[in-house]
């Protein structure tokens, strides 16, 4: 697979990955993330082997957009994790209250 094809695949995967993170669909997100990470690893290995100078300015720009999107998705996941943490705290507090007043 050509470097340009890998970059296009990564770029096209950003939307569904972002949407799964926004929708907090964990199984879909994990599936998309796993596939995306495999492609990213392949791209990095290819770039190391062939050199970054093989990329056209257009592909460099696309790769920058993909990397910026990764940062945005990481922020969405961090917010998602914080939300889950807050829910777990609320459940724990509720369980403690139940034990206190039922026991």
N, CA, C and O atoms as a printed pandas DataFrame, in Angstrom:
     atom_number atom_name residue_name chain_id  residue_number  x_coord  y_coord  z_coord
0              1         N          UNK        A               1    0.837   -1.169    0.000
1              2        CA          UNK        A               1    0.000    0.000    0.000
2              3         C          UNK        A               1    0.892    1.246    0.000
3              4         O          UNK        A               1    1.887    1.308    0.723
4              5         N          UNK        A               2    0.536    2.201   -0.791
5              6        CA          UNK        A               2    1.302    3.439   -0.909
6              7         C          UNK        A               2    1.089    4.324    0.315
7              8         O          UNK        A               2    0.060    4.237    0.986
8              9         N          UNK        A               3    2.073    5.176    0.599
9             10        CA          UNK        A               3    1.952    6.115    1.706
10            11         C          UNK        A               3    0.715    6.999    1.554
11            12         O          UNK        A               3   -0.008    7.242    2.520
12            13         N          UNK        A               4    0.482    7.472    0.344
13            14        CA          UNK        A               4   -0.664    8.342    0.088
14            15         C          UNK        A               4   -1.972    7.628    0.414
15            16         O          UNK        A               4   -2.895    8.238    0.954
16            17         N          UNK        A               5   -2.053    6.334    0.088
17            18        CA          UNK        A               5   -3.264    5.563    0.383
18            19         C          UNK        A               5   -3.468    5.429    1.888
19            20         O          UNK        A               5   -4.588    5.552    2.383
20            21         N          UNK        A               6   -2.390    5.178    2.603
21            22        CA          UNK        A               6   -2.481    5.078    4.063
22            23         C          UNK        A               6   -2.961    6.390    4.678
23            24         O          UNK        A               6   -3.803    6.397    5.575
24            25         N          UNK        A               7   -2.420    7.481    4.190
25            26        CA          UNK        A               7   -2.822    8.795    4.710
26            27         C          UNK        A               7   -4.292    9.048    4.413
27            28         O          UNK        A               7   -5.023    9.541    5.272
28            29         N          UNK        A               8   -4.733    8.713    3.197
29            30        CA          UNK        A               8   -6.148    8.889    2.848
30            31         C          UNK        A               8   -7.041    8.037    3.744
31            32         O          UNK        A               8   -8.093    8.495    4.190
32            33         N          UNK        A               9   -6.623    6.794    4.009
33            34        CA          UNK        A               9   -7.405    5.922    4.883
34            35         C          UNK        A               9   -7.497    6.499    6.293
35            36         O          UNK        A               9   -8.564    6.501    6.908
36            37         N          UNK        A              10   -6.366    6.989    6.797
37            38        CA          UNK        A              10   -6.377    7.585    8.126
38            39         C          UNK        A              10   -7.267    8.827    8.164
39            40         O          UNK        A              10   -8.005    9.050    9.124
40            41         N          UNK        A              11   -7.184    9.613    7.125
41            42        CA          UNK        A              11   -7.988   10.833    7.077
42            43         C          UNK        A              11   -9.481   10.501    6.998
43            44         O          UNK        A              11  -10.298   11.170    7.630
44            45         N          UNK        A              12   -9.836    9.485    6.235
45            46        CA          UNK        A              12  -11.254    9.120    6.122
46            47         C          UNK        A              12  -11.785    8.460    7.390
47            48         O          UNK        A              12  -12.996    8.445    7.616
48            49         N          UNK        A              13  -10.905    7.920    8.213
49            50        CA          UNK        A              13  -11.329    7.263    9.454
50            51         C          UNK        A              13  -11.564    8.259   10.583
51            52         O          UNK        A              13  -12.162    7.903   11.598
52            53         N          UNK        A              14  -11.107    9.491   10.428
53            54        CA          UNK        A              14  -11.221   10.484   11.495
54            55         C          UNK        A              14  -12.683   10.749   11.855
55            56         O          UNK        A              14  -13.034   10.765   13.035
56            57         N          UNK        A              15  -13.525   10.953   10.866
57            58        CA          UNK        A              15  -14.943   11.274   11.120
58            59         C          UNK        A              15  -15.652   10.204   11.937
59            60         O          UNK        A              15  -16.230   10.513   12.980
60            61         N          UNK        A              16  -15.622    8.948   11.487
61            62        CA          UNK        A              16  -16.286    7.892   12.267
62            63         C          UNK        A              16  -15.686    7.727   13.667
63            64         O          UNK        A              16  -16.413    7.474   14.628
64            65         N          UNK        A              17  -14.377    7.867   13.780
65            66        CA          UNK        A              17  -13.730    7.740   15.091
66            67         C          UNK        A              17  -14.177    8.867   16.017
67            68         O          UNK        A              17  -14.500    8.632   17.181
68            69         N          UNK        A              18  -14.195   10.076   15.499
69            70        CA          UNK        A              18  -14.650   11.234   16.284
70            71         C          UNK        A              18  -16.111   11.047   16.704
71            72         O          UNK        A              18  -16.474   11.320   17.848
72            73         N          UNK        A              19  -16.941   10.581   15.772
73            74        CA          UNK        A              19  -18.360   10.392   16.070
74            75         C          UNK        A              19  -18.570    9.327   17.145
75            76         O          UNK        A              19  -19.398    9.502   18.039
76            77         N          UNK        A              20  -17.833    8.236   17.061
77            78        CA          UNK        A              20  -17.944    7.187   18.079
78            79         C          UNK        A              20  -17.528    7.717   19.451
79            80         O          UNK        A              20  -18.125    7.354   20.465
80            81         N          UNK        A              21  -16.515    8.568   19.484
81            82        CA          UNK        A              21  -16.086    9.168   20.754
82            83         C          UNK        A              21  -17.148   10.135   21.274
83            84         O          UNK        A              21  -17.446   10.149   22.469
84            85         N          UNK        A              22  -17.713   10.935   20.390
85            86        CA          UNK        A              22  -18.765   11.879   20.798
86            87         C          UNK        A              22  -20.003   11.144   21.305
87            88         O          UNK        A              22  -20.628   11.555   22.283
88            89         N          UNK        A              23  -20.346   10.054   20.628
89            90        CA          UNK        A              23  -21.523    9.265   21.002
90            91         C          UNK        A              23  -21.251    8.336   22.174
91            92         O          UNK        A              23  -22.164    7.718   22.723
92            93         N          UNK        A              24  -19.979    8.249   22.548
93            94        CA          UNK        A              24  -19.545    7.388   23.656
94            95         C          UNK        A              24  -19.971    5.934   23.433
95            96         O          UNK        A              24  -20.471    5.254   24.329
96            97         N          UNK        A              25  -19.749    5.499   22.200
97            98        CA          UNK        A              25  -20.018    4.110   21.824
98            99         C          UNK        A              25  -18.717    3.324   21.984
99           100         O          UNK        A              25  -17.904    3.259   21.061
100          101         N          UNK        A              26  -18.532    2.739   23.142
101          102        CA          UNK        A              26  -17.230    2.150   23.472
102          103         C          UNK        A              26  -16.813    1.018   22.535
103          104         O          UNK        A              26  -15.660    0.985   22.105
104          105         N          UNK        A              27  -17.713    0.090   22.205
105          106        CA          UNK        A              27  -17.284   -1.036   21.359
106          107         C          UNK        A              27  -16.942   -0.559   19.949
107          108         O          UNK        A              27  -15.957   -1.007   19.362
108          109         N          UNK        A              28  -17.746    0.341   19.413
109          110        CA          UNK        A              28  -17.469    0.873   18.068
110          111         C          UNK        A              28  -16.179    1.691   18.082
111          112         O          UNK        A              28  -15.350    1.577   17.179
112          113         N          UNK        A              29  -16.020    2.520   19.119
113          114        CA          UNK        A              29  -14.824    3.336   19.229
114          115         C          UNK        A              29  -13.582    2.452   19.298
115          116         O          UNK        A              29  -12.599    2.704   18.602
116          117         N          UNK        A              30  -13.627    1.412   20.141
117          118        CA          UNK        A              30  -12.472    0.523   20.293
118          119         C          UNK        A              30  -12.131   -0.157   18.964
119          120         O          UNK        A              30  -10.961   -0.265   18.599
120          121         N          UNK        A              31  -13.145   -0.606   18.256
121          122        CA          UNK        A              31  -12.917   -1.256   16.954
122          123         C          UNK        A              31  -12.256   -0.297   15.973
123          124         O          UNK        A              31  -11.280   -0.651   15.311
124          125         N          UNK        A              32  -12.789    0.914   15.882
125          126        CA          UNK        A              32  -12.229    1.914   14.963
126          127         C          UNK        A              32  -10.834    2.341   15.393
127          128         O          UNK        A              32   -9.945    2.512   14.559
128          129         N          UNK        A              33  -10.645    2.513   16.704
129          130        CA          UNK        A              33   -9.344    2.931   17.206
130          131         C          UNK        A              33   -8.279    1.873   16.929
131          132         O          UNK        A              33   -7.159    2.199   16.537
132          133         N          UNK        A              34   -8.633    0.614   17.132
133          134        CA          UNK        A              34   -7.688   -0.468   16.879
134          135         C          UNK        A              34   -7.250   -0.471   15.416
135          136         O          UNK        A              34   -6.061   -0.569   15.114
136          137         N          UNK        A              35   -8.210   -0.364   14.528
137          138        CA          UNK        A              35   -7.898   -0.318   13.098
138          139         C          UNK        A              35   -7.047    0.903   12.763
139          140         O          UNK        A              35   -6.082    0.812   12.005
140          141         N          UNK        A              36   -7.416    2.043   13.336
141          142        CA          UNK        A              36   -6.682    3.280   13.089
142          143         C          UNK        A              36   -5.252    3.185   13.596
143          144         O          UNK        A              36   -4.328    3.641   12.923
144          145         N          UNK        A              37   -5.056    2.599   14.769
145          146        CA          UNK        A              37   -3.712    2.469   15.328
146          147         C          UNK        A              37   -2.850    1.529   14.487
147          148         O          UNK        A              37   -1.648    1.753   14.342
148          149         N          UNK        A              38   -3.455    0.483   13.936
149          150        CA          UNK        A              38   -2.704   -0.418   13.056
150          151         C          UNK        A              38   -2.222    0.331   11.817
151          152         O          UNK        A              38   -1.069    0.196   11.408
152          153         N          UNK        A              39   -3.121    1.125   11.220
153          154        CA          UNK        A              39   -2.745    1.910   10.039
154          155         C          UNK        A              39   -1.678    2.943   10.385
155          156         O          UNK        A              39   -0.738    3.158    9.620
156          157         N          UNK        A              40   -1.831    3.576   11.540
157          158        CA          UNK        A              40   -0.857    4.582   11.966
158          159         C          UNK        A              40    0.519    3.940   12.158
159          160         O          UNK        A              40    1.532    4.497   11.735
160          161         N          UNK        A              41    0.549    2.774   12.794
161          162        CA          UNK        A              41    1.815    2.061   12.984
162          163         C          UNK        A              41    2.459    1.708   11.660
163          164         O          UNK        A              41    3.668    1.861   11.485
164          165         N          UNK        A              42    1.642    1.231   10.725
165          166        CA          UNK        A              42    2.149    0.889    9.393
166          167         C          UNK        A              42    2.701    2.136    8.701
167          168         O          UNK        A              42    3.771    2.095    8.093
168          169         N          UNK        A              43    1.972    3.228    8.798
169          170        CA          UNK        A              43    2.422    4.480    8.188
170          171         C          UNK        A              43    3.757    4.929    8.788
171          172         O          UNK        A              43    4.665    5.322    8.056
172          173         N          UNK        A              44    3.876    4.870   10.107
173          174        CA          UNK        A              44    5.129    5.295   10.748
174          175         C          UNK        A              44    6.298    4.412   10.328
175          176         O          UNK        A              44    7.393    4.905   10.056
176          177         N          UNK        A              45    6.061    3.117   10.277
177          178        CA          UNK        A              45    7.139    2.217    9.826
178          179         C          UNK        A              45    7.546    2.517    8.388
179          180         O          UNK        A              45    8.730    2.495    8.052
180          181         N          UNK        A              46    6.562    2.794    7.547
181          182        CA          UNK        A              46    6.853    3.109    6.149
182          183         C          UNK        A              46    7.593    4.437    6.029
183          184         O          UNK        A              46    8.519    4.568    5.228
184          185         N          UNK        A              47    7.188    5.411    6.820
185          186        CA          UNK        A              47    7.864    6.713    6.782
186          187         C          UNK        A              47    9.302    6.591    7.252
187          188         O          UNK        A              47   10.195    7.233    6.698
188          189         N          UNK        A              48    9.532    5.771    8.270
189          190        CA          UNK        A              48   10.897    5.565    8.753
190          191         C          UNK        A              48   11.746    4.869    7.695
191          192         O          UNK        A              48   12.917    5.203    7.514
192          193         N          UNK        A              49   11.159    3.912    7.005
193          194        CA          UNK        A              49   11.904    3.146    6.009
194          195         C          UNK        A              49   12.148    3.949    4.729
195          196         O          UNK        A              49   13.236    3.906    4.154
196          197         N          UNK        A              50   11.130    4.673    4.299
197          198        CA          UNK        A              50   11.209    5.356    3.002
198          199         C          UNK        A              50   11.587    6.823    3.122
199          200         O          UNK        A              50   12.022    7.434    2.146
200          201         N          UNK        A              51   11.426    7.386    4.299
201          202        CA          UNK        A              51   11.753    8.798    4.480
202          203         C          UNK        A              51   10.559    9.696    4.263
203          204         O          UNK        A              51    9.710    9.453    3.405
204          205         N          UNK        A              52   10.521   10.736    5.061
205          206        CA          UNK        A              52    9.411   11.686    4.971
206          207         C          UNK        A              52    9.460   12.506    3.700
207          208         O          UNK        A              52    8.447   13.066    3.283
208          209         N          UNK        A              53   10.619   12.584    3.082
209          210        CA          UNK        A              53   10.718   13.396    1.874
210          211         C          UNK        A              53    9.952   12.770    0.708
211          212         O          UNK        A              53    9.849   13.377   -0.358
212          213         N          UNK        A              54    9.417   11.567    0.900
213          214        CA          UNK        A              54    8.608   10.916   -0.130
214          215         C          UNK        A              54    7.192   11.505   -0.204
215          216         O          UNK        A              54    6.451   11.248   -1.153
216          217         N          UNK        A              55    6.835   12.286    0.798
217          218        CA          UNK        A              55    5.486   12.854    0.848
218          219         C          UNK        A              55    5.398   14.154    0.063
219          220         O          UNK        A              55    6.277   15.012    0.143
220          221         N          UNK        A              56    4.324   14.278   -0.689
221          222        CA          UNK        A              56    4.068   15.531   -1.395
222          223         C          UNK        A              56    3.569   16.556   -0.378
223          224         O          UNK        A              56    3.150   16.184    0.719
224          225         N          UNK        A              57    3.609   17.829   -0.728
225          226        CA          UNK        A              57    3.070   18.853    0.182
226          227         C          UNK        A              57    1.603   18.593    0.539
227          228         O          UNK        A              57    1.179   18.840    1.668
228          229         N          UNK        A              58    0.844   18.099   -0.420
229          230        CA          UNK        A              58   -0.575   17.788   -0.181
230          231         C          UNK        A              58   -0.719   16.701    0.888
231          232         O          UNK        A              58   -1.560   16.797    1.781
232          233         N          UNK        A              59    0.117   15.668    0.777
233          234        CA          UNK        A              59    0.038   14.573    1.742
234          235         C          UNK        A              59    0.583   14.988    3.110
235          236         O          UNK        A              59    0.102   14.515    4.139
236          237         N          UNK        A              60    1.562   15.849    3.121
237          238        CA          UNK        A              60    2.059   16.380    4.398
238          239         C          UNK        A              60    0.946   17.157    5.114
239          240         O          UNK        A              60    0.759   17.038    6.325
240          241         N          UNK        A              61    0.227   17.941    4.340
241          242        CA          UNK        A              61   -0.878   18.714    4.901
242          243         C          UNK        A              61   -1.969   17.782    5.437
243          244         O          UNK        A              61   -2.507   18.010    6.520
244          245         N          UNK        A              62   -2.290   16.742    4.681
245          246        CA          UNK        A              62   -3.299   15.771    5.125
246          247         C          UNK        A              62   -2.838   15.076    6.400
247          248         O          UNK        A              62   -3.634   14.847    7.310
248          249         N          UNK        A              63   -1.569   14.745    6.462
249          250        CA          UNK        A              63   -1.024   14.084    7.650
250          251         C          UNK        A              63   -1.089   15.019    8.868
251          252         O          UNK        A              63   -1.360   14.567    9.980
252          253         N          UNK        A              64   -0.845   16.296    8.666
253          254        CA          UNK        A              64   -0.976   17.271    9.766
254          255         C          UNK        A              64   -2.416   17.326   10.270
255          256         O          UNK        A              64   -2.658   17.402   11.475
256          257         N          UNK        A              65   -3.375   17.286    9.336
257          258        CA          UNK        A              65   -4.791   17.298    9.732
258          259         C          UNK        A              65   -5.130   16.044   10.530
259          260         O          UNK        A              65   -5.852   16.110   11.525
260          261         N          UNK        A              66   -4.610   14.909   10.092
261          262        CA          UNK        A              66   -4.859   13.650   10.804
262          263         C          UNK        A              66   -4.296   13.733   12.219
263          264         O          UNK        A              66   -4.959   13.332   13.176
264          265         N          UNK        A              67   -3.088   14.248   12.354
265          266        CA          UNK        A              67   -2.466   14.364   13.674
266          267         C          UNK        A              67   -3.230   15.338   14.567
267          268         O          UNK        A              67   -3.390   15.092   15.763
268          269         N          UNK        A              68   -3.698   16.428   13.995
269          270        CA          UNK        A              68   -4.498   17.387   14.768
270          271         C          UNK        A              68   -5.811   16.735   15.208
271          272         O          UNK        A              68   -6.279   16.966   16.323
272          273         N          UNK        A              69   -6.389   15.939   14.350
273          274        CA          UNK        A              69   -7.629   15.238   14.688
274          275         C          UNK        A              69   -7.397   14.226   15.795
275          276         O          UNK        A              69   -8.250   14.042   16.663
276          277         N          UNK        A              70   -6.248   13.571   15.767
277          278        CA          UNK        A              70   -5.922   12.618   16.843
278          279         C          UNK        A              70   -5.913   13.325   18.190
279          280         O          UNK        A              70   -6.414   12.793   19.180
280          281         N          UNK        A              71   -5.342   14.523   18.225
281          282        CA          UNK        A              71   -5.313   15.282   19.474
282          283         C          UNK        A              71   -6.729   15.640   19.922
283          284         O          UNK        A              71   -7.049   15.565   21.109
284          285         N          UNK        A              72   -7.570   16.027   18.971
285          286        CA          UNK        A              72   -8.965   16.359   19.293
286          287         C          UNK        A              72   -9.696   15.130   19.835
287          288         O          UNK        A              72  -10.444   15.227   20.808
288          289         N          UNK        A              73   -9.482   13.991   19.209
289          290        CA          UNK        A              73  -10.136   12.756   19.648
290          291         C          UNK        A              73   -9.624   12.351   21.024
291          292         O          UNK        A              73  -10.396   11.865   21.850
292          293         N          UNK        A              74   -8.345   12.542   21.280
293          294        CA          UNK        A              74   -7.802   12.245   22.607
294          295         C          UNK        A              74   -8.469   13.123   23.665
295          296         O          UNK        A              74   -8.732   12.664   24.777
296          297         N          UNK        A              75   -8.738   14.364   23.329
297          298        CA          UNK        A              75   -9.426   15.256   24.265
298          299         C          UNK        A              75  -10.857   14.771   24.504
299          300         O          UNK        A              75  -11.333   14.793   25.639
300          301         N          UNK        A              76  -11.540   14.337   23.458
301          302        CA          UNK        A              76  -12.894   13.788   23.613
302          303         C          UNK        A              76  -12.885   12.566   24.525
303          304         O          UNK        A              76  -13.760   12.409   25.376
304          305         N          UNK        A              77  -11.900   11.713   24.340
305          306        CA          UNK        A              77  -11.790   10.511   25.172
306          307         C          UNK        A              77  -11.492   10.893   26.620
307          308         O          UNK        A              77  -12.016   10.271   27.544
308          309         N          UNK        A              78  -10.666   11.898   26.823
309          310        CA          UNK        A              78  -10.368   12.358   28.183
310          311         C          UNK        A              78  -11.640   12.879   28.856
311          312         O          UNK        A              78  -11.876   12.614   30.034
312          313         N          UNK        A              79  -12.449   13.613   28.111
313          314        CA          UNK        A              79  -13.719   14.101   28.654
314          315         C          UNK        A              79  -14.666   12.944   28.952
315          316         O          UNK        A              79  -15.355   12.943   29.972
316          317         N          UNK        A              80  -14.695   11.974   28.068
317          318        CA          UNK        A              80  -15.510   10.777   28.244
318          319         C          UNK        A              80  -15.069   10.047   29.508
319          320         O          UNK        A              80  -15.908    9.635   30.308
320          321         N          UNK        A              81  -13.783    9.886   29.689
321          322        CA          UNK        A              81  -13.247    9.200   30.870
322          323         C          UNK        A              81  -13.621    9.968   32.146
323          324         O          UNK        A              81  -13.963    9.364   33.162
324          325         N          UNK        A              82  -13.553   11.277   32.085
325          326        CA          UNK        A              82  -13.929   12.089   33.253
326          327         C          UNK        A              82  -15.412   11.908   33.574
327          328         O          UNK        A              82  -15.797   11.838   34.741
328          329         N          UNK        A              83  -16.234   11.834   32.537
329          330        CA          UNK        A              83  -17.669   11.606   32.722
330          331         C          UNK        A              83  -17.917   10.249   33.386
331          332         O          UNK        A              83  -18.717   10.148   34.316
332          333         N          UNK        A              84  -17.241    9.222   32.913
333          334        CA          UNK        A              84  -17.379    7.887   33.499
334          335         C          UNK        A              84  -16.914    7.907   34.954
335          336         O          UNK        A              84  -17.554    7.309   35.819
336          337         N          UNK        A              85  -15.825    8.580   35.219
337          338        CA          UNK        A              85  -15.303    8.693   36.586
338          339         C          UNK        A              85  -16.343    9.350   37.497
339          340         O          UNK        A              85  -16.576    8.888   38.614
340          341         N          UNK        A              86  -16.962   10.425   37.017
341          342        CA          UNK        A              86  -17.993   11.108   37.798
342          343         C          UNK        A              86  -19.190   10.197   38.054
343          344         O          UNK        A              86  -19.741   10.188   39.155
344          345         N          UNK        A              87  -19.593    9.428   37.038
345          346        CA          UNK        A              87  -20.702    8.488   37.214
346          347         C          UNK        A              87  -20.358    7.418   38.242
347          348         O          UNK        A              87  -21.196    7.057   39.068
348          349         N          UNK        A              88  -19.131    6.912   38.193
349          350        CA          UNK        A              88  -18.713    5.896   39.158
350          351         C          UNK        A              88  -18.683    6.459   40.577
351          352         O          UNK        A              88  -19.054    5.771   41.528
352          353         N          UNK        A              89  -18.247    7.696   40.718
353          354        CA          UNK        A              89  -18.259    8.331   42.041
354          355         C          UNK        A              89  -19.685    8.456   42.553
355          356         O          UNK        A              89  -19.953    8.193   43.725
356          357         N          UNK        A              90  -20.601    8.857   41.680
357          358        CA          UNK        A              90  -22.002    9.006   42.083
358          359         C          UNK        A              90  -22.589    7.652   42.481
359          360         O          UNK        A              90  -23.319    7.559   43.468
360          361         N          UNK        A              91  -22.277    6.614   41.728
361          362        CA          UNK        A              91  -22.763    5.274   42.070
362          363         C          UNK        A              91  -22.189    4.807   43.398
363          364         O          UNK        A              91  -22.905    4.221   44.210
364          365         N          UNK        A              92  -20.922    5.055   43.624
365          366        CA          UNK        A              92  -20.288    4.660   44.870
366          367         C          UNK        A              92  -20.928    5.389   46.048
367          368         O          UNK        A              92  -21.203    4.790   47.087
368          369         N          UNK        A              93  -21.156    6.673   45.873
369          370        CA          UNK        A              93  -21.779    7.467   46.929
370          371         C          UNK        A              93  -23.193    6.943   47.210
371          372         O          UNK        A              93  -23.601    6.825   48.365
372          373         N          UNK        A              94  -23.927    6.635   46.147
373          374        CA          UNK        A              94  -25.279    6.104   46.292
374          375         C          UNK        A              94  -25.270    4.766   47.024
375          376         O          UNK        A              94  -26.116    4.517   47.883
376          377         N          UNK        A              95  -24.321    3.916   46.685
377          378        CA          UNK        A              95  -24.213    2.607   47.343
378          379         C          UNK        A              95  -23.892    2.780   48.818
379          380         O          UNK        A              95  -24.434    2.059   49.656
380          381         N          UNK        A              96  -23.022    3.722   49.147
381          382        CA          UNK        A              96  -22.688    3.983   50.555
382          383         C          UNK        A              96  -23.914    4.474   51.317
383          384         O          UNK        A              96  -24.152    4.063   52.452
384          385         N          UNK        A              97  -24.694    5.357   50.687
385          386        CA          UNK        A              97  -25.902    5.845   51.332
386          387         C          UNK        A              97  -26.909    4.721   51.554
387          388         O          UNK        A              97  -27.543    4.637   52.606
388          389         N          UNK        A              98  -27.047    3.855   50.541
389          390        CA          UNK        A              98  -27.957    2.713   50.683
390          391         C          UNK        A              98  -27.550    1.815   51.839
391          392         O          UNK        A              98  -28.394    1.393   52.630
392          393         N          UNK        A              99  -26.264    1.523   51.938
393          394        CA          UNK        A              99  -25.782    0.665   53.024
394          395         C          UNK        A              99  -26.001    1.318   54.382
395          396         O          UNK        A              99  -26.374    0.661   55.353
396          397         N          UNK        A             100  -25.764    2.612   54.427
397          398        CA          UNK        A             100  -25.896    3.336   55.706
398          399         C          UNK        A             100  -27.345    3.344   56.195
399          400         O          UNK        A             100  -27.612    3.105   57.372
400          401         N          UNK        A             101  -28.274    3.621   55.282
401          402        CA          UNK        A             101  -29.654    3.784   55.730
402          403         C          UNK        A             101  -30.463    2.490   55.701
403          404         O          UNK        A             101  -31.528    2.425   56.314
404          405         N          UNK        A             102  -29.993    1.478   55.016
405          406        CA          UNK        A             102  -30.673    0.174   55.027
406          407         C          UNK        A             102  -30.130   -0.729   56.108
407          408         O          UNK        A             102  -30.832   -1.611   56.602
408          409         N          UNK        A             103  -28.888   -0.511   56.474
409          410        CA          UNK        A             103  -28.205   -1.392   57.421
410          411         C          UNK        A             103  -28.404   -0.949   58.796
411          412         O          UNK        A             103  -27.897   -1.576   59.726
